[in-house]
Amino acid sequence: MSNWFKRNGIHFAIFGIFLAICFFYFTPAFQGKALNQGDVLRAQSTQKEIMDVKDKTGKAPLWTNGMFSGMPSYQVWAPYSSNITTYVVSTLKAVFPNPVDTVLLLLLGTYFLLSVLKLNPWLAAAGAIAFAFSSYNFILIDAGHANQVFAIAFFAPIIASIIMAFRGQYLLGSALTAFFLAMEIRSNHIQMTYYLMLALIIFVCIEMYHAFKNKQTKPFFKSIGYLSAATILAIAVNAGSLWTTYEYGNESIRGKSNLNAKTTEPSNGLSKEYAFQWSQGIGECFTFLVPNSYGGGSRSTIDADSKVVKVLTDKGVDPTQAAGFAQQMPSYWGAKPFTEGPSYFGAVVCFLFVFGLIAVKSRLKWWLLGASVLTILLSFGSNFPLLSDIFFNYFPLYNKFRALDSILAIAELCFPVLGFLAVHEAITTTDKAAILKKLMIAFGITGGITLIIWLLPELFLSFKTTAHQDFIATMAQAIGGDTPFANAIANALIQDRAHLASADALRSLIFIAIAFGLLWAVLKQKINASVVSIAFLLLVAVDLWSVDKRYLKDDSFVAKEDLAKPREREVDQFILRDTDPDFRVFDLSEGDPFSNANTSYFHKSIGGYHAAKLKRYQELIENQFTKSINQDALDMLNAKYIITADEKSGSAKMQANSTACGHAWFIKSIKYAANADQEMEAISSFDPKNEAIVDEQYKSMMSKPHALDPAATIKLTSYNPDHLIYETGSQTPQTAVFSEIYYDKGWKMLIDGEERPFFRVDYLLRAAEIPVGNHKIEFIFHPTSYYAGEGISLAGSVLLVLMLGGAFYMESKKKGQLINKEA
């Protein structure tokens, strides 16, 4: 055992360094503070009803009425207690504060990959810091995209495990692939997993080419067999989440449209405009090398000593007011609607990547280059439709995703991997003169670009948005129609943006020069490999740390009790006094109700915030709430209270909706519609309390028209989001409409304990035929996809543990035999 610790002491030392780096960067987290992450706070609002029920009953419901009038809660939060990776995640979060657990995974995963690629430990550690601390990861963390960064953290170990399998460690490589891929899928960010798969397809194609070229097809297909089994196992471990996501995805805005004539939605998947909204500007790739070449983030500000301030003060504006005005000027000038910050890979990393393209001989270079080029081109989205349209129109699932610039996470990993393979090449080469020439070329390219941006920034960059003239016109209008003054301010803003780029270009040039000097020194044998490796670790850490601190700062953390949460207003307090267990609120007081999560924190909301709402609900929003608000639609959704903003004071005010239909009701008449378009047209103006609009496909489930019993009753007697109980009484059969969202992938209706059919009415509500007499009606949400999926997850988890145990046992046995032979 002591020999084992001695052999692995360097790895423990590097883990200690990683932990120390995290401690110093995230000191507030270790002091008990928490990040004030916008997306996380929105998620807490959407999860509020789920967590309240879980705290009360000990069991989380699988359905929530907290937003969009109802949707499966496993698209918001679900336990997945049969999945072993759930417990791995819980352990990590219990041991390390957020976001230290994620950053450590980024560091350790990349360290593992570079160690598999035979880099020395210090160089592998430097490469790990280069990837983990690239600005995109930290910007995502600050914004609260926790699942996305968690998914990115498993890119490197998955790749490392696959390489192990292709290099002959079939069992151990595939076992680790199964584990890390299971963790990747568990992170529940299918988009990032999809992008990783695109990169791995390129890797496998290159491996296959070399296998056929070198007549080594047998080991290649053996590796494919092991890795295929590992992939199936990882999918099995996550069967519960994958099955439910796939099932729900078909019914969500990423599925097929129900409408033909009355929709702006595509027939399948997302609209191209929506999907390509966050497309990387082609010129914004300069931010990989020079972080402020595009002005930083949308919240970045202009300094008080800027050109804008000078123009204003020269015009007689008070200096304090001028400085305040300048800080409102947009420093970011790219084409995205907004951005939290640039994708800065690191000046040192970019220099090493270019050096790697010239110097590295390994065939991995072609994979790293191919994956980088593909993902960068795809990140351009609408700015490079030649390729993006092909993928959007023809590649399976590609049209389900938005924010295409997130695919840069692949290039973000490839750059440092190739870069530090180049450093390894420089350290180990015997032909130092040839490598030195290649080093000079790389320095000339990257140093030359930064030198030009430093001295002549406007040679490459315009520093104008595409709406620059509109900006000038708006500015002129704001200052009383003084167009020359507006032009002067705009020109000053351009100069300030150019100054930001120039200053950062000089900064990048200095880092590149230092990196060049280190490699020159090692090639001239003035310093040894260990010294240069440690020097690169420090250099990369300083480079990326200083840029990351522009976005994820100490003041991003607050005391946990001070974490922002929706403010409970007087109208909320009033509505919360209503003891009715199930009614909805339509809140128009805080902008778009269909992108606002705050209401869901206090009430069951007509609106809400979620990236994958039901397609039918989205179609209802577009057709009944966008141009004007359809009161009939509000009534059928049981919007008992409507919150608006006072026109004068802006404060929230509430009004009770006296025509809300309630939880359930019996109808007098039925109108049939031939298709979804006719349904949507019919509910544009109808009497939801007395009539129902039914698609003709459900006609066979309807009996003859019933005589309405004026004395008939139906009331909700027990409310749990995934188990609703009603009591009915009538002297004749009745047709009941329930103000609950129709979703046939798990809801069952029981009448006196016996399952009976129900159908869809009014485009998205439930209805059923209720027999004469007194009855107990239950709606129970029991999706097969979740419960059967959890059974498969349990079996897969057991197999994964056995596979990992067997692989490590065989590996230790093999090493023991090797040591005995050497002895």
C-alpha positions in Angstrom: 0.0 0.0 0.0 2.9 2.4 0.8 4.3 1.7 -2.6 1.0 2.6 -4.2 0.9 5.9 -2.4 4.5 6.5 -3.4 3.8 5.8 -7.1 0.8 8.0 -7.1 2.0 10.7 -4.8 2.4 13.2 -7.6 -1.3 12.8 -8.6 -2.4 13.4 -5.0 -0.1 16.5 -4.9 -1.8 17.8 -8.1 -5.2 17.1 -6.7 -4.2 19.2 -3.7 -3.1 22.0 -6.0 -6.5 21.9 -7.8 -8.3 22.1 -4.5 -6.1 25.0 -3.4 -6.8 26.8 -6.7 -10.6 26.3 -6.1 -10.3 27.5 -2.5 -8.6 30.7 -3.4 -10.8 31.4 -6.4 -14.0 30.4 -4.7 -13.2 31.5 -1.1 -16.7 32.9 -0.5 -18.2 29.5 -1.3 -16.0 27.9 1.4 -17.2 30.7 3.8 -20.8 29.5 3.3 -21.9 32.1 0.7 -23.7 31.2 -2.5 -23.7 32.4 -6.1 -26.6 34.6 -7.0 -27.3 32.7 -10.2 -30.2 34.0 -12.3 -31.1 30.7 -13.9 -30.8 28.7 -10.7 -33.2 31.2 -9.0 -35.7 30.8 -11.8 -35.4 27.0 -11.4 -36.2 27.3 -7.7 -39.4 29.1 -8.6 -40.4 26.5 -11.1 -39.6 23.7 -8.6 -41.5 25.4 -5.7 -44.7 23.4 -5.8 -42.7 20.1 -6.3 -40.5 20.8 -3.3 -43.5 21.9 -1.1 -45.3 18.6 -1.8 -42.1 16.6 -1.3 -41.5 18.3 2.1 -45.1 17.7 3.1 -45.6 14.1 1.9 -42.0 12.8 1.6 -42.6 12.1 -2.1 -42.0 14.4 -5.1 -44.9 14.5 -7.5 -44.4 13.7 -11.1 -46.7 16.5 -12.3 -46.7 20.1 -11.4 -49.3 22.8 -11.9 -46.9 25.6 -11.0 -46.5 26.8 -14.6 -48.2 26.7 -17.9 -51.3 25.3 -16.2 -49.6 21.9 -15.7 -46.7 19.8 -17.1 -44.7 16.7 -16.1 -42.4 17.6 -13.2 -39.6 15.3 -14.4 -38.9 18.1 -16.9 -38.3 20.4 -13.9 -37.0 18.1 -11.1 -37.3 14.4 -10.3 -35.4 12.2 -8.0 -34.4 9.2 -10.3 -33.6 7.3 -7.1 -32.9 4.0 -9.0 -30.0 5.6 -10.9 -26.6 5.1 -9.2 -25.3 8.4 -10.7 -27.9 10.3 -8.6 -26.0 9.2 -5.5 -22.6 10.1 -7.0 -23.9 13.6 -7.8 -25.4 14.0 -4.3 -22.1 12.9 -2.7 -20.2 15.4 -4.7 -22.5 18.2 -3.8 -22.5 17.2 -0.1 -18.7 17.3 0.0 -17.9 20.4 -2.0 -19.8 23.7 -2.1 -21.3 25.0 -5.4 -19.6 25.5 -7.9 -16.4 23.9 -6.5 -17.6 20.3 -7.3 -18.2 21.2 -10.9 -14.8 23.0 -11.4 -13.0 20.1 -9.7 -14.7 17.7 -12.1 -13.5 19.9 -15.0 -9.9 19.9 -13.7 -9.7 16.2 -12.8 -11.4 15.0 -16.0 -9.1 16.9 -18.2 -6.1 15.9 -16.1 -7.2 12.3 -16.7 -7.4 12.8 -20.4 -4.0 14.4 -20.7 -2.5 11.7 -18.5 -3.9 9.0 -20.8 -2.2 10.9 -23.7 1.1 10.3 -21.8 1.8 13.9 -20.8 3.8 14.4 -17.7 1.7 15.2 -14.6 2.6 18.9 -14.4 1.9 19.5 -18.1 -1.4 17.6 -17.7 -2.3 19.8 -14.8 -1.5 22.9 -16.8 -3.8 21.6 -19.6 -6.5 20.8 -17.1 -6.4 24.4 -15.8 -6.5 25.7 -19.4 -9.7 23.9 -20.1 -11.4 24.3 -16.7 -10.8 28.0 -16.4 -11.6 29.0 -20.0 -14.0 31.9 -19.6 -17.1 30.2 -21.2 -17.3 27.7 -18.3 -17.1 30.4 -15.7 -19.6 32.6 -17.4 -22.0 29.6 -17.6 -21.5 29.0 -13.9 -22.2 32.7 -13.0 -25.4 32.7 -15.1 -26.6 29.5 -13.4 -26.4 27.0 -16.2 -25.3 24.4 -13.8 -26.4 21.3 -15.7 -24.7 22.6 -18.9 -21.3 23.0 -17.2 -21.7 19.7 -15.4 -22.2 18.0 -18.7 -19.1 19.7 -20.2 -17.1 18.4 -17.2 -17.5 14.9 -18.5 -16.3 15.5 -22.0 -12.6 14.9 -21.2 -13.0 11.7 -19.1 -15.3 10.2 -21.7 -12.8 10.9 -24.5 -10.0 9.5 -22.3 -11.8 6.3 -21.6 -12.6 5.8 -25.3 -9.0 6.3 -26.2 -8.0 3.7 -23.6 -10.4 1.2 -25.3 -8.9 2.0 -28.7 -5.4 1.6 -27.3 -6.1 -2.0 -26.1 -7.5 -1.5 -22.6 -10.8 -2.9 -23.7 -12.5 -3.8 -20.4 -11.2 -0.9 -18.3 -11.7 1.7 -21.1 -15.2 0.6 -21.8 -16.1 0.3 -18.1 -15.0 3.9 -17.5 -16.7 5.0 -20.7 -20.0 3.5 -19.4 -19.5 5.3 -16.0 -18.6 8.7 -17.4 -21.1 8.6 -20.1 -23.8 7.7 -17.6 -22.7 10.7 -15.6 -22.8 12.8 -18.7 -26.4 11.7 -19.5 -27.4 12.2 -15.9 -26.4 15.9 -16.1 -29.6 16.2 -18.2 -28.3 18.5 -20.9 -28.9 16.5 -24.0 -27.7 19.3 -26.2 -24.1 19.2 -24.9 -24.1 15.4 -25.0 -25.2 15.6 -28.7 -22.4 18.0 -29.5 -19.9 15.6 -27.8 -21.3 12.8 -30.0 -20.6 14.8 -33.1 -17.0 15.2 -32.1 -16.7 11.5 -31.3 -18.0 10.5 -34.7 -15.1 12.3 -36.2 -12.7 10.5 -33.8 -14.1 7.1 -34.7 -14.0 7.8 -38.4 -10.3 8.7 -38.2 -9.6 5.6 -36.1 -11.4 3.5 -38.7 -9.4 5.0 -41.5 -6.1 4.1 -39.8 -7.4 0.7 -38.9 -8.0 -0.2 -42.5 -4.9 1.6 -43.6 -2.7 -0.4 -41.2 -4.7 -3.6 -41.6 -5.7 -3.5 -37.9 -9.4 -3.9 -38.3 -9.8 -6.7 -35.7 -8.7 -4.6 -32.7 -10.7 -1.6 -34.1 -14.0 -3.6 -34.2 -13.2 -5.2 -30.9 -13.0 -1.7 -29.4 -16.2 -0.7 -31.1 -17.9 -3.8 -29.7 -16.8 -3.0 -26.1 -17.7 0.7 -26.4 -21.1 -0.1 -27.9 -21.9 -2.3 -24.9 -20.7 0.6 -22.7 -22.9 3.0 -24.4 -26.0 0.7 -24.1 -25.2 0.3 -20.4 -24.9 4.1 -19.8 -28.2 4.5 -21.6 -29.8 1.8 -19.4 -28.5 3.5 -16.3 -30.4 6.6 -17.3 -33.4 4.9 -18.8 -35.8 6.7 -16.5 -34.7 10.2 -17.6 -34.1 9.4 -21.2 -37.4 7.6 -21.8 -39.5 10.4 -20.1 -37.5 13.1 -22.0 -38.0 11.4 -25.3 -41.7 10.8 -24.7 -42.3 14.4 -23.5 -40.1 15.8 -26.2 -42.5 14.6 -28.9 -45.3 16.6 -27.2 -43.2 19.7 -26.5 -42.3 22.7 -28.6 -39.5 20.5 -30.0 -42.0 18.1 -31.4 -44.4 18.2 -34.4 -46.9 21.0 -34.8 -50.5 20.2 -34.3 -51.6 23.1 -36.5 -51.2 23.7 -40.2 -52.8 27.1 -41.0 -52.9 28.9 -37.7 -49.2 28.6 -36.6 -45.9 30.2 -37.0 -44.2 27.2 -35.6 -42.3 24.7 -37.8 -43.9 21.4 -38.6 -41.2 19.7 -36.5 -38.5 20.9 -34.1 -37.7 24.6 -33.3 -38.1 27.4 -35.7 -34.8 28.3 -37.4 -35.0 31.9 -36.2 -35.4 30.7 -32.6 -32.7 28.0 -32.8 -30.2 30.3 -34.4 -30.9 33.3 -32.2 -27.5 33.0 -30.3 -25.2 32.5 -33.3 -21.6 33.2 -32.9 -20.4 36.1 -35.0 -17.7 35.0 -37.4 -15.5 37.9 -36.3 -16.2 37.1 -32.6 -13.7 34.2 -32.9 -11.1 36.9 -32.2 -12.3 36.7 -28.6 -10.7 33.2 -28.3 -7.4 35.1 -28.4 -8.3 38.7 -27.3 -11.1 38.6 -24.7 -12.3 42.2 -25.1 -12.0 42.3 -28.9 -15.8 42.5 -29.1 -16.3 44.7 -26.0 -16.7 41.9 -23.4 -20.2 41.2 -22.1 -23.5 43.0 -22.5 -23.2 44.2 -18.9 -19.6 45.4 -19.3 -19.2 49.1 -18.9 -17.2 52.0 -20.3 -14.6 53.6 -17.9 -15.1 57.0 -16.4 -12.1 58.3 -18.3 -13.4 57.2 -21.7 -13.8 59.1 -24.9 -17.6 59.1 -24.4 -17.1 61.0 -21.1 -14.8 63.5 -22.8 -17.3 64.2 -25.6 -20.0 64.8 -23.0 -17.9 67.0 -20.7 -16.7 69.0 -23.6 -20.4 69.7 -24.3 -20.8 71.0 -20.8 -22.3 67.9 -19.2 -21.5 67.5 -15.5 -18.6 64.9 -15.1 -20.5 62.7 -12.7 -23.5 62.6 -15.0 -21.3 62.0 -18.0 -19.6 59.1 -16.2 -23.0 57.6 -15.4 -24.2 58.1 -18.9 -21.1 56.4 -20.3 -21.7 53.4 -18.1 -25.0 52.9 -19.9 -23.3 52.7 -23.3 -23.1 49.1 -24.7 -19.5 48.0 -24.9 -20.4 44.7 -26.5 -21.0 45.2 -30.2 -21.5 41.6 -31.5 -24.6 40.2 -33.2 -26.0 38.2 -30.3 -29.1 39.6 -28.5 -26.9 39.8 -25.4 -24.0 37.9 -23.9 -22.6 37.5 -20.4 -19.1 37.5 -21.8 -16.7 36.2 -24.5 -15.5 32.7 -25.2 -11.8 33.3 -24.2 -9.7 30.2 -24.7 -6.6 31.9 -23.5 -3.8 33.7 -25.4 -1.3 31.0 -24.3 -3.7 28.2 -25.4 -4.3 29.8 -28.8 -0.6 30.2 -29.4 0.0 26.6 -28.4 -2.9 25.3 -30.5 -1.4 26.9 -33.6 2.0 25.5 -32.7 0.3 22.1 -32.3 -1.1 22.3 -35.8 2.4 22.6 -37.2 4.4 20.5 -34.7 2.3 17.6 -33.4 2.7 14.3 -35.4 0.0 12.2 -33.6 -3.1 11.4 -35.7 -5.0 12.9 -32.8 -4.1 16.2 -34.3 -6.5 15.7 -37.2 -9.3 14.7 -34.9 -8.7 17.8 -32.7 -8.5 20.0 -35.7 -11.6 18.5 -37.4 -13.7 18.7 -34.3 -12.6 22.3 -33.7 -13.3 23.4 -37.2 -16.7 21.7 -37.4 -17.9 23.1 -34.1 -16.6 26.6 -34.8 -18.4 26.6 -38.2 -21.6 25.3 -36.7 -21.5 27.9 -33.9 -21.9 30.6 -36.6 -25.5 29.4 -37.1 -27.3 32.1 -39.2 -24.0 33.7 -39.9 -22.8 30.7 -41.9 -26.0 29.1 -43.3 -24.1 27.0 -45.9 -23.3 24.4 -43.2 -25.8 25.3 -40.5 -28.8 24.8 -42.7 -27.6 21.4 -43.8 -27.3 20.2 -40.2 -30.6 21.9 -39.2 -32.6 20.4 -42.0 -31.0 16.9 -42.3 -29.1 15.9 -39.1 -31.4 14.0 -36.6 -32.2 16.0 -33.5 -30.1 19.0 -34.5 -33.2 21.2 -34.9 -34.2 20.5 -31.3 -31.5 22.8 -29.9 -31.0 26.5 -29.6 -28.1 28.8 -28.5 -25.8 27.3 -31.0 -22.7 29.1 -29.7 -22.6 26.6 -26.9 -21.1 24.0 -29.3 -17.9 26.0 -28.8 -17.4 23.9 -25.6 -16.0 21.2 -27.9 -13.4 23.6 -29.5 -12.7 24.9 -26.0 -11.5 21.5 -25.0 -9.7 20.6 -28.3 -7.5 23.8 -28.2 -5.7 23.1 -24.9 -5.4 19.3 -25.6 -3.6 19.9 -28.9 -1.7 22.9 -27.4 -0.2 20.8 -24.6 0.5 17.9 -26.9 2.6 20.5 -28.8 4.5 21.4 -25.6 5.0 17.7 -24.9 6.4 17.4 -28.5 8.8 20.3 -27.9 10.0 18.8 -24.6 10.6 15.3 -25.9 11.7 15.9 -29.5 15.3 15.1 -30.6 15.0 17.4 -33.7 15.0 20.6 -31.7 16.0 22.8 -34.7 13.0 21.8 -36.7 10.6 22.3 -33.8 12.1 25.7 -33.2 11.3 26.8 -36.7 7.7 25.7 -36.3 7.6 27.5 -33.0 8.7 30.7 -34.7 5.9 30.3 -37.3 3.3 29.9 -34.6 4.7 32.9 -32.7 4.6 34.9 -35.9 0.9 34.1 -36.6 -0.6 34.6 -33.1 1.8 37.3 -32.1 1.3 39.1 -35.4 -2.5 39.1 -35.0 -2.3 40.5 -31.4 0.3 43.1 -32.5 -2.0 44.4 -35.2 -5.0 44.5 -32.9 -2.9 46.4 -30.4 -1.6 49.0 -32.8 -4.3 49.1 -35.5 -7.5 47.6 -33.9 -9.8 49.0 -36.6 -7.8 47.2 -39.4 -9.6 43.9 -38.5 -12.6 45.1 -36.5 -15.3 47.8 -37.1 -16.5 48.1 -33.5 -20.0 48.9 -34.8 -23.1 46.8 -34.3 -25.2 45.9 -37.3 -27.7 48.5 -35.9 -25.2 51.3 -35.5 -27.2 53.8 -37.5 -30.4 53.0 -35.5 -28.3 53.6 -32.4 -27.3 57.0 -33.6 -30.9 57.9 -34.5 -32.2 56.8 -31.1 -29.4 58.8 -29.4 -30.2 61.9 -31.4 -33.9 61.6 -30.5 -32.9 61.2 -26.8 -30.8 64.4 -26.8 -33.3 66.6 -28.5 -32.6 65.9 -32.2 -28.9 67.0 -32.1 -27.6 64.5 -34.8 -24.0 65.9 -34.9 -23.7 65.4 -31.1 -25.2 61.9 -31.4 -22.6 61.1 -34.1 -19.8 62.4 -31.9 -21.0 60.2 -29.0 -21.2 57.2 -31.3 -17.7 57.8 -32.7 -16.4 58.2 -29.2 -18.0 54.8 -28.3 -16.3 53.2 -31.2 -12.9 54.6 -30.0 -13.6 53.2 -26.5 -14.4 49.8 -27.9 -11.2 49.9 -29.9 -9.3 50.9 -26.8 -10.7 47.9 -24.9 -9.6 45.6 -27.8 -6.2 47.2 -28.1 -5.4 46.9 -24.3 -6.4 43.3 -24.2 -4.4 42.6 -27.4 -1.3 43.9 -25.7 -2.1 41.7 -22.7 -2.4 38.7 -25.0 0.8 39.5 -26.8 2.7 39.6 -23.5 1.4 36.2 -22.5 2.2 34.8 -26.0 5.7 36.2 -25.8 6.3 34.6 -22.4 5.0 31.2 -23.6 7.3 31.5 -26.7 10.2 32.3 -24.4 9.6 29.3 -22.2 9.5 26.9 -25.2 12.5 28.6 -26.8 14.4 28.1 -23.5 13.5 24.4 -23.2 14.5 23.8 -26.9 17.8 25.6 -26.2 18.2 23.4 -23.1 18.3 26.3 -20.8 15.6 24.9 -18.6 14.4 21.3 -18.1 11.0 19.7 -18.8 9.7 19.9 -15.2 10.5 23.6 -14.8 8.8 24.5 -18.1 5.7 22.4 -17.3 5.3 24.1 -13.9 5.9 27.5 -15.6 3.1 26.8 -18.1 0.8 25.8 -15.2 1.4 29.1 -13.6 1.2 31.1 -16.8 -2.1 29.6 -17.9 -3.6 30.0 -14.5 -2.7 33.7 -14.3 -3.9 34.3 -17.9 -7.3 32.8 -17.5 -7.9 33.6 -13.8 -7.6 37.4 -14.5 -10.2 37.3 -17.3 -12.5 35.0 -15.4 -12.6 37.4 -12.5 -14.1 40.0 -14.8 -17.3 37.9 -14.8 -17.3 35.5 -11.9 -16.1 37.7 -9.0 -16.2 37.5 -5.2 -19.1 39.9 -5.2 -21.1 37.3 -7.3 -21.5 35.5 -4.0 -23.9 36.6 -1.3 -24.9 35.2 2.1 -27.4 32.4 1.6 -30.1 34.2 3.6 -29.7 37.1 1.2 -30.1 35.1 -2.0 -32.5 36.8 -4.3 -35.9 35.3 -4.5 -39.2 36.6 -5.8 -40.6 39.3 -3.6 -43.9 38.6 -2.0 -46.2 41.5 -2.8 -49.4 42.6 -1.2 -51.4 41.0 -4.0 -49.6 37.7 -3.5 -50.3 37.7 0.2 -54.0 38.4 -0.6 -54.3 35.5 -3.1 -52.4 33.1 -0.8 -55.2 33.5 1.8 -57.5 31.8 -0.7 -58.0 28.2 0.7 -59.1 26.8 -2.7 -56.5 24.1 -3.4 -56.3 24.4 -7.2 -56.8 27.6 -9.1 -54.6 29.6 -11.4 -53.2 33.1 -11.6 -52.5 35.2 -14.7 -49.8 37.7 -13.9 -49.3 40.6 -16.4 -47.5 42.9 -14.0 -43.9 41.8 -14.7 -43.7 41.8 -18.5 -44.3 38.7 -20.6 -46.2 36.2 -18.3 -44.9 33.3 -20.5 -41.3 34.0 -19.7 -41.6 34.9 -16.1 -41.0 32.3 -13.3 -41.7 34.5 -10.3 -45.4 33.9 -10.3 -44.8 30.1 -10.0 -43.0 30.7 -6.7 -46.3 31.7 -5.1 -49.1 30.5 -7.3 -50.2 28.0 -9.9 -49.5 30.0 -13.0 -51.1 30.3 -16.4 -47.6 31.4 -17.5 -44.1 30.5 -16.4 -40.6 29.8 -17.6 -39.4 26.6 -19.2 -37.4 25.9 -22.4 -39.7 22.9 -23.3 -43.3 23.8 -22.7 -46.0 21.6 -24.3 -46.5 22.3 -28.0 -50.3 22.6 -27.6 -49.8 25.1 -24.9 -47.4 27.1 -27.0 -49.9 27.1 -29.8 -52.6 28.3 -27.4 -50.3 31.2 -26.3 -49.6 32.2 -29.9 -53.2 32.2 -31.0 -55.1 33.2 -27.9 -52.8 35.4 -25.9 -50.2 37.1 -28.2 -52.3 39.7 -30.1 -54.9 40.0 -27.5 -56.0 38.1 -24.4 -58.9 35.7 -25.0 -61.0 35.8 -21.9 -62.7 32.5 -22.8 -59.3 30.8 -22.7 -58.5 32.3 -19.3 -61.9 31.1 -18.0 -61.4 27.5 -19.2 -57.9 27.5 -17.6 -59.5 28.5 -14.3 -57.6 31.8 -14.0 -59.3 32.9 -10.7 -57.1 36.0 -10.3 -55.5 38.4 -12.8 -52.6 40.6 -11.7 -51.8 43.7 -13.6 -49.6 46.8 -13.1 -51.1 50.1 -12.2 -50.6 52.5 -15.1 -49.5 55.4 -12.9 -47.6 53.9 -10.0 -46.5 50.6 -11.7 -47.4 48.7 -8.5 -49.2 45.4 -8.9 -52.9 45.2 -8.5 -55.2 42.2 -8.5 -58.7 41.5 -9.7 -60.8 38.4 -9.2 -62.0 36.8 -12.4 -65.7 36.1 -11.7 -66.2 34.1 -15.0 -63.4 31.5 -14.3 -64.9 28.0 -14.9 -63.5 26.4 -11.7 -61.9 23.0 -11.3 -64.5 21.0 -13.3 -68.0 21.5 -14.7 -70.7 19.7 -16.7 -71.4 21.1 -20.1 -74.7 21.5 -22.1 -73.4 21.0 -25.7 -70.6 19.7 -27.8 -69.2 21.0 -31.1 -67.0 18.8 -33.2 -63.9 20.0 -35.1 -62.3 18.2 -38.0 -58.8 19.1 -37.0 -56.6 21.1 -34.7 -57.0 24.3 -36.8 -60.8 24.1 -36.5 -60.4 23.5 -32.7 -58.2 26.6 -32.3 -60.6 28.7 -34.4 -63.6 27.5 -32.3 -62.1 28.3 -28.9 -61.3 31.8 -30.1 -64.9 32.7 -29.2 -67.1 30.2 -27.3 -68.8 29.7 -23.9 -66.4 27.3 -22.1 -68.8 26.8 -19.1 -71.6 25.4 -21.3 -70.0 24.0 -24.4 -67.0 22.0 -25.4 -65.0 21.8 -28.6 -64.0 18.2 -29.4 -61.8 16.8 -32.1 -63.8 14.3 -34.2 -61.1 11.6 -33.4 -62.8 11.3 -30.0 -66.3 11.0 -31.3 -66.4 7.2 -30.7 -65.8 7.9 -27.0 -68.9 10.1 -26.8 -72.3 8.7 -26.1 -75.5 10.4 -27.2 -76.1 14.0 -26.0 -77.3 14.1 -22.3 -80.0 16.1 -20.8 -78.3 18.5 -18.4 -79.2 17.9 -14.8 -79.4 21.3 -13.2 -78.8 19.8 -9.7 -75.7 17.8 -10.8 -72.6 18.5 -8.8 -68.9 18.0 -9.4 -66.2 19.2 -7.0 -62.5 18.7 -6.3 -62.2 17.1 -2.8 -58.5 16.3 -2.7 -55.5 17.9 -4.5 -52.1 16.6 -5.1 -50.5 17.6 -8.4 -50.3 14.0 -9.6 -53.4 12.7 -7.9 -56.7 14.6 -8.1 -59.9 13.4 -6.5 -63.4 14.7 -7.5 -66.9 13.7 -6.2 -69.8 13.8 -8.6 -73.6 13.4 -8.3 -76.2 13.5 -11.0 -79.5 12.0 -11.9 -78.5 11.6 -15.6 -75.2 10.8 -17.4 -73.1 13.9 -17.9 -70.1 15.1 -19.8 -67.5 16.7 -17.5 -64.7 19.1 -18.4 -61.7 19.3 -16.1 -59.6 22.4 -16.1 -56.4 20.2 -16.3 -54.0 19.9 -19.1 -54.5 16.8 -21.3 -51.4 14.6 -21.5 -52.1 11.0 -22.4 -48.6 9.7 -21.6 -49.3 8.7 -18.0 -52.6 10.2 -16.8 -55.2 7.6 -15.9 -58.8 8.2 -14.8 -60.6 6.0 -12.3 -64.3 6.0 -11.6 -65.0 4.3 -8.3 -61.6 2.6 -8.6 -62.1 1.3 -12.2 -60.1 2.8 -15.0 -62.2 4.6 -17.6 -61.3 6.5 -20.7 -61.1 10.3 -21.0 -60.5 12.5 -24.0 -59.3 16.0 -25.0 -61.6 19.0 -25.3 -61.1 22.7 -25.9 -57.7 22.0 -27.5 -55.9 21.0 -24.4 -58.2 20.2 -21.5 -59.5 16.8 -20.2 -63.1 15.6 -20.4 -64.9 12.4 -19.6 -68.3 10.8 -19.6 -69.6 10.5 -16.1 -72.4 8.0 -15.4 -75.5 8.6 -13.4 -75.3 8.6 -9.6 -72.7 9.5 -7.0 -69.1 8.7 -7.9 -65.5 9.2 -6.9 -63.4 10.4 -9.9 -59.6 10.1 -9.7 -56.9 11.3 -12.0 -53.6 9.6 -11.3 -50.3 10.4 -13.1 -48.4 7.1 -13.3 -46.2 7.3 -16.5 -44.9 3.9 -17.6 -41.9 5.7 -19.1 -40.8 6.8 -15.6 -41.6 3.7 -13.5 -40.5 1.1 -16.1 -37.5 3.3 -16.9 -36.5 3.4 -13.2 -36.6 -0.4 -13.2 -34.2 -0.5 -16.2 -32.1 2.1 -14.4 -31.8 -0.1 -11.4 -30.7 -3.1 -13.4 -28.2 -1.0 -15.4 -26.8 0.5 -12.2 -26.1 -2.9 -10.8 -24.4 -4.0 -14.0 -22.3 -0.8 -14.1 -21.0 -1.4 -10.6 -20.2 -5.1 -11.4 -18.5 -4.0 -14.6 -16.4 -1.3 -12.9 -15.4 -3.7 -10.1 -14.5 -6.5 -12.6 -12.4 -4.1 -14.7 -10.4 -2.7 -11.8 -9.9 -6.2 -10.4 -8.6 -7.4 -13.7 -6.4 -4.3 -14.1 -4.9 -4.7 -10.6 -4.3 -8.4 -11.2 -2.5 -7.6 -14.6 -0.3 -5.0 -12.9 0.5 -7.5 -10.1 1.6 -10.1 -12.5 3.7 -7.5 -14.3 5.4 -6.5 -11.1 6.1 -10.1 -10.2 7.7 -10.7 -13.6 9.9 -7.6 -13.2 10.9 -8.8 -9.7 
